[in-house]
């Protein structure tokens, strides 16, 4: 059994470097199919995508792939025991051209 620790990251606006920022996305907060385009326009090297909806995850991963990102890792997280809900966390990496 592996345990991964997620650390809080200081994302103060004045400290953000768009070349290295990790963007965090939760599809529960937005059903906008153009959100992937908006995030990619900032050109982060990595995107950590948190999803509670497999349909929007599939839609957005397809778009991220079209925009030059690839899925490096994915993990399901059971935050709501004894329910059918599972969160999915995907690490996307920008392809170097």
SERO-4910 file (N, C-alpha, C, O; in steps of 0.05 Angstrom, whole numbers):
BEGIN
 pado doro    nc1    nc2    nc3   cac1   cac2   cac3    cc1    cc2    cc3    oc1    oc2    oc3
  Unk    A     17    -24      0      0      0      0     17     25      0     35     28     17
  Unk    A     13     43    -19     28     67    -21     11     90    -10    -13     91    -14
  Unk    A     24    108      4     11    132     15     25    156      2     49    159      5
  Unk    A     10    173    -10     20    197    -22     11    221     -6    -13    223      1
  Unk    A     29    239      1     23    263     16     22    286     -3     40    291    -18
  Unk    A      0    301     -2     -3    325    -18      2    349     -1    -12    352     20
  Unk    A     21    365     -8     28    389      7     13    413     -4      8    415    -28
  Unk    A      6    431     14     -7    456      5     14    473     -9     37    474     -1
  Unk    A      6    485    -31     25    500    -48     17    530    -46     -6    536    -49
  Unk    A     37    547    -42     32    576    -41     28    586    -70     46    587    -86
  Unk    A      3    593    -76     -4    602   -103    -11    631   -103    -29    640   -118
  Unk    A      3    647    -87     -1    676    -88      4    686   -116     23    678   -129
  Unk    A    -13    704   -124    -12    713   -152     16    724   -159     26    720   -181
  Unk    A     28    739   -140     54    751   -146     76    730   -148     98    737   -158
  Unk    A     71    705   -140     92    685   -141     88    666   -165    104    647   -168
  Unk    A     68    669   -180     62    650   -202     79    655   -226     80    678   -236
  Unk    A     93    635   -235    109    636   -260     94    618   -279     93    593   -275
  Unk    A     82    629   -300     65    613   -318     80    589   -331     68    570   -341
  Unk    A    106    590   -332    122    568   -344    123    544   -326    127    522   -336
  Unk    A    119    547   -300    122    525   -282     98    520   -264     97    501   -248
  Unk    A     78    537   -266     54    535   -248     39    509   -253     38    499   -275
  Unk    A     29    498   -232     11    475   -234    -17    485   -231    -23    498   -211
  Unk    A    -34    480   -251    -61    489   -250    -78    466   -238    -75    443   -245
  Unk    A    -96    473   -220   -114    454   -208   -142    458   -218   -152    480   -217
  Unk    A   -154    437   -227   -181    439   -239   -199    419   -226   -193    396   -223
  Unk    A   -223    428   -218   -243    411   -208   -268    414   -225   -280    436   -224
  Unk    A   -275    394   -240   -298    397   -258   -324    401   -244   -344    410   -256
  Unk    A   -325    395   -218   -350    401   -203   -355    431   -203   -378    439   -200
  Unk    A   -334    447   -204   -337    476   -203   -345    488   -230   -354    511   -231
  Unk    A   -341    474   -252   -346    485   -278   -352    463   -298   -337    444   -300
  Unk    A   -374    466   -312   -381    448   -334   -373    460   -360   -383    451   -381
  Unk    A   -357    481   -360   -349    495   -385   -330    478   -401   -308    473   -393
  Unk    A   -339    469   -425   -321    453   -442   -296    468   -452   -278    456   -463
  Unk    A   -296    495   -449   -274    511   -458   -253    516   -436   -234    530   -440
  Unk    A   -258    504   -412   -240    509   -390   -212    498   -396   -192    511   -389
  Unk    A   -210    475   -410   -184    465   -417   -169    484   -435   -145    488   -432
  Unk    A   -183    497   -453   -170    517   -471   -160    540   -455   -138    550   -460
  Unk    A   -175    549   -435   -167    572   -419   -142    565   -403   -124    582   -400
  Unk    A   -141    541   -391   -118    533   -376    -94    530   -394    -72    539   -387
  Unk    A    -97    518   -417    -74    514   -435    -64    541   -446    -40    543   -453
  Unk    A    -81    561   -448    -72    587   -457    -52    599   -438    -36    616   -446
  Unk    A    -52    591   -412    -32    600   -393     -6    584   -396     14    592   -384
  Unk    A     -6    563   -411     17    546   -418     32    535   -393     56    537   -392
  Unk    A     17    524   -373     32    511   -351     46    486   -361     36    473   -379
  Unk    A     69    480   -349     82    455   -355     67    430   -346     67    410   -359
  Unk    A     54    433   -323     38    411   -312     10    421   -303      7    444   -295
  Unk    A     -9    403   -306    -36    408   -297    -44    384   -279    -42    361   -287
  Unk    A    -53    390   -255    -64    370   -238    -94    372   -239   -105    392   -230
  Unk    A   -107    353   -251   -135    354   -257   -150    336   -236   -144    312   -234
  Unk    A   -168    348   -221   -184    333   -201   -212    332   -212   -225    353   -217
  Unk    A   -223    308   -215   -249    305   -227   -267    287   -210   -258    267   -199
  Unk    A   -292    294   -209   -312    277   -196   -332    266   -216   -351    252   -209
  Unk    A   -327    272   -242   -346    264   -263   -331    251   -286   -317    265   -301
  Unk    A   -334    224   -290   -319    211   -311   -325    222   -339   -308    221   -356
  Unk    A   -349    231   -344   -356    242   -371   -341    267   -377   -330    270   -399
  Unk    A   -340    286   -358   -325    311   -363   -295    306   -363   -280    319   -376
  Unk    A   -286    286   -347   -258    279   -347   -250    269   -375   -230    278   -385
  Unk    A   -266    252   -387   -260    242   -414   -260    264   -434   -242    266   -451
  Unk    A   -280    281   -432   -282    304   -451   -258    322   -449   -246    330   -469
  Unk    A   -250    329   -424   -228    348   -420   -201    336   -426   -183    349   -436
  Unk    A   -197    310   -419   -172    297   -426   -168    296   -456   -145    299   -466
  Unk    A   -189    291   -471   -187    291   -500   -178    319   -510   -161    321   -527
  Unk    A   -190    340   -498   -182    367   -507   -154    374   -498   -139    386   -514
  Unk    A   -146    367   -474   -118    372   -465    -99    358   -484    -78    369   -490
  Unk    A   -105    334   -492    -88    319   -511    -86    334   -537    -64    336   -549
  Unk    A   -108    344   -547   -108    359   -572    -91    384   -570    -80    394   -589
  Unk    A    -90    395   -545    -75    420   -541    -46    416   -532    -32    434   -524
  Unk    A    -37    390   -534     -8    385   -529      0    375   -502     23    377   -494
  Unk    A    -19    364   -487    -13    353   -460    -17    323   -461    -33    313   -477
  Unk    A     -3    308   -444     -6    279   -442    -11    272   -413      0    285   -395
  Unk    A    -26    252   -408    -31    242   -381     -7    226   -372      0    206   -385
  Unk    A      5    234   -350     29    220   -339     20    200   -318     30    177   -318
  Unk    A      2    207   -301     -7    189   -280    -37    195   -274    -46    217   -278
  Unk    A    -50    175   -264    -78    178   -255    -82    160   -231    -71    138   -229
  Unk    A    -99    170   -213   -105    154   -189   -134    160   -180   -143    183   -182
  Unk    A   -147    140   -172   -174    143   -161   -172    146   -131   -157    132   -118
  Unk    A   -188    164   -120   -188    169    -91   -216    166    -81   -234    180    -90
  Unk    A   -220    148    -62   -246    144    -50   -249    162    -26   -242    155     -3
  Unk    A   -260    186    -31   -264    205     -9   -291    201      6   -294    210     28
  Unk    A   -309    187     -7   -336    183      4   -341    153      8   -353    140     -9
  Unk    A   -330    142     30   -333    114     35   -362    105     35   -380    120     42
  Unk    A   -366     81     26   -393     69     25   -412     82      5   -436     80      7
  Unk    A   -400     96    -15   -416    107    -37   -402     98    -63   -380     87    -62
  Unk    A   -415    104    -85   -403     97   -111   -385    119   -122   -375    116   -144
  Unk    A   -382    141   -108   -367    164   -117   -337    160   -113   -328    153    -91
  Unk    A   -322    165   -134   -293    164   -133   -282    188   -147   -290    194   -170
  Unk    A   -264    203   -135   -250    225   -147   -227    214   -164   -215    194   -156
  Unk    A   -221    227   -186   -199    219   -203   -179    242   -204   -187    265   -210
  Unk    A   -154    237   -199   -134    257   -201   -115    249   -223   -104    227   -223
  Unk    A   -111    267   -242    -94    261   -265    -72    283   -267    -78    307   -266
  Unk    A    -47    274   -270    -25    292   -275    -21    293   -305    -15    273   -318
  Unk    A    -23    317   -316    -19    322   -345      7    337   -348     13    356   -333
  Unk    A     23    329   -367     49    342   -373     48    354   -401     39    341   -420
  Unk    A     57    378   -404     58    391   -431     80    378   -447    102    374   -438
  Unk    A     73    370   -472     93    359   -490    112    380   -499    105    403   -503
  Unk    A    138    372   -502    157    391   -512    158    388   -543    160    365   -553
  Unk    A    157    410   -556    157    409   -586    184    416   -597    187    416   -622
***
